Amino acid sequence: MMYYGYYPYMMGGWGLFGGIAMFLFWVLVIVLIIALLRGSRFRRWEYMQRHYHGQADQGKALDILNERYAKGEISKEEYEAKKNDITK
């Protein structure tokens, strides 16, 4: 007589490999979650540094000022004065 119920000494069709595969799967999931959280935290920190400290606007203003000076639209004295105002 065959009994197809639960045998306490059997681990299913995958055997020991199933347990190792499940462990590796959960380790991979945890590592991916940690990587995503660390990456988003870095991007958030970088965003705050640029935008809350005015560095993004300052960089854009300096680019425009440099272009105007390169085109000859403003003199050197005006360029230096405006550059000092922007970088304060």
PyMOL commands that set and color helices and strands:
alter all, ss='L'
color gray80, all
select helices_A, chain A and resi 16-52+55-71+76-87
alter helices_A, ss='H'
color red, helices_A
deselect
rebuild
show_as cartoon
